[in-house]
Amino acid sequence: MTIYAFATQLLTQLLELVIALALAPLLSGWVAVCRARLQKRCPPPPLLPYHTLLKLFRKDVLLAHNASSLFRVAPYIIFSCMALASAIVPTLSTELLFAPAADAIALVGLFALARVFIALAGMDVGTAFGSLGARREMLIGFLAEPALLMVFFTASIISGSTSLATIVGTLAHHEFVIYPSLAFAGVAFTMVSLAENGRVPVDNPSTHLELTMIHEAMILEYSGRHLALIEWAASLKLFAYSCLGIALFFPFGVAESTGPGALAVAGVFLVGKLAFGGFVLALIETLNAKMRVFRTPEFLGTAFLLAVLAILVHLLLEGGR
Amino acid sequence: MTTPPTNRQRFLDQPIDFAPLPAQAFPVWHAELAAGDDAALLDFCRAARTAGRWLVTLWTSVDGGSHRPAAAPLLPDPADAANTATPQSAALHVALDLAEGLVWLMLPLPALSGATFPDLAPIFPSAARLQRAAFDLTGVGPASGDSRPWLRHANWPADWFPLAPDTLAAPAPRFATHTEDYAFVRVEGEGVHEIPVGPIHAGVIEPGHFRFSVVGELVLRLEERLGWKHRGIAQRFARLSLAGTGATAAAKLAGRIAGDSTVAWAWAFCQAAEAIAAQVAPGGFAVPPRALLLRALLLERERVAAHLADLGALGNDAAFGFGLMEFLRLRENWLRTQADIFGHRLLMDGVVPGGVARDLTADDAARLRAECATLAGELLKLHAIYDDHAGLQDRLLTTGRVTPALAAQLGLIGLPGRASLQARDLRCRGDHAPWPALAPQMVVHPNGDVAARVLQRFAEIDESLRLIGRILDQLASTEGDCRALWPEHLPTAASGFGWVEGWRGDVFVALATGADGHIRRCHTHDPSWHNWPVLEHAVIGNIVADFPLINKSFNLSYAGVDS
């Protein structure tokens, strides 16, 4: 690798990170706008999440008396995990510095690491809600992770690698090949994304009913910059998942070079696809009611089965190519 | 034993002679038991329970001492007070709902200090909290049973009673706030833990504390702790008078016991006050028929507004935001019409002593009629959406079930009662004007789950819209004033009762006046007193996350109970 290639890959990598950090709150705001429109409400300004973050960063942190250092450290770990995750998903280009390390399994591991810390932080202060939320989060996590892995394996078998860059590169070149297996995997991935991001029908991000909360219950005790980091991380997670969905199932338009022109085109494609994805998410959230907590295993079990079906379909119909 | 006078009557084969109370808005039968005759009271209550009748409410009163007449200065001279002090007397009052009307039993209690009355909770389970509240307010409590405070939250001393004559005679003191140590019932066992919720919640909702004992997500037991909205309304009433403009001020206060039932409360209070006013000149004071119809119109509109809000909120609690927005829109239009025509969005102060504050013009009547037709059409569509939404129905069906048998055992009343086959509705009794002429139809549902309470609301809105049509028909042919002139003189030491079927259930007011119409005791009873304990049973066996939905499907009043 030449110095020039190294420098451009580093720059592209940094660009991806900056775009993720900058655009993630906008995506959350956009989903809120779509939701409001679909419910015939007056929408909040799409930039509201930025104002919220700014407000929270300016506020003092109020800590519970019995909060340990884990409680204080967790927001930084969670935020780092999510920032890294959104950086290694090849959204703009497959020519990234971290591409060799950007493994699908590593990505699932990153999400799991963040989950463990948010659950521990939820239990740290010892309130009933923190533990309640942590318990539910782990229930969802241990069912969602295998399903997510199976989705990645389907794509990996197709492309012969677990490296995200390779997967995206391979799929992006097969515009005219139809993979029925990816249809199954796509549905499974959507279901997992809804559960992982705490959206309807699994969790309700806008609820004020503490007894029904999952994600919100764990972060009830957070305030100030800690809360800002966690909120930002949640936006980043949604962003990362959306980008993953785009990368795996609609990879067309991803740049395979690091030229400014190619990157600009890829950026336009990305924004368009994200806007569409956000609208679809809002549509799903408007059409569905939240399911009972104990229906979640059935829901995620279905996602897992669909992901397994995807692999089987690939092996049977697509000849394991 | 002497033969009772001809107008006296006995009920349920019990040896108690009841006399009809004059000038009430509905039949009221009164009997004063001999002091210390606990057995007669308990026997009568048991007979009523066996006959399937229910307790309306119970309260205690303490009179005498240095209780200040309404006109006396706020700060009486202590020496003066001691001179004018009369011996204190206490009594237990029990109101029962019999087929013949309301029965008001009074049991004089021997002495004030340490006075107790027989525990009625073994007969009527919901009496337990009424008795605890009675003790907190007057210092007269049950002889046995649960003795934990209910309304008192360590914010006032245990030996200070808001409704005691000495308290009412003195200016309101300020007490330091203490941390409360309240003994919740503990559930022991492997893996059992407690989840305390409230009184401050994550959202802006009314304060109530819920103590869940759970295993994982499964609720083993729920215990409620209410009283955070206690505003001392009974104490405030005891400083008001029915004379002159005082009656309007008192009705205004009654309309603020629970804002979402303001018409029901104001009407019930006015019924009681008007019953007292009518006693000074029988036949000389009567509420005009047109006013009664207008009150019924306001009450049905309040019912529709409340049910619309609940239907939306029930959708929202299942994260079905579309439902919330649609029903909020319908309710908002409904409330704006009310602001235009009746002068207040929630119809506050629409019902006033003697009648109603505003008459209805023919144009406005036509507007109301058109609005009902529009609403009925929109509801049809929304009802279909709720019914056909598989995800929503999955949340509602079988959740928070109260079987008809359990409902009968615990005395579930009002809307949730009717959704569990408890067919009780004051409007459908033949003796509450103006309802018989309007022929309301009662809706009941046998399932008793959240879904049944949703259907109950849809059905009751339909019936209310039909009733509004009938009321408007009758208004067109009923001429006359909409408000009677309030009498200048009021009887001394009279009693009046108010009993109105609000949207939650029957709202009850017992009013007793002293000299010059000053209020001696005003007991206000919200239907939620009976239903809160049933909610504790409705949650058992459900999962924690379904509690908000179950709670919302009952939508019980905090303010009305705590008052």
Interface residues (C-beta under 8 A of the other chain):
Chain A: R35 L38 Q39 K40 R41 A128 F129 L132 R135 V200 P201 N204 S206 T207 H208 L209 E210 L211 T212 M213 E216 L220 E285 T286 N288 A289 K290 M291 R292 V293 F294 R295
Chain B: H193 E194 I195 P196 V197 H201 A202 G203 V204 I205 G216 E217 G315 D317 A318 A319 F320 G321 F322 L324 M325 E326 R329 H389 G391 L392 D394 R395 I543 V544 A545 D546 F547 P548
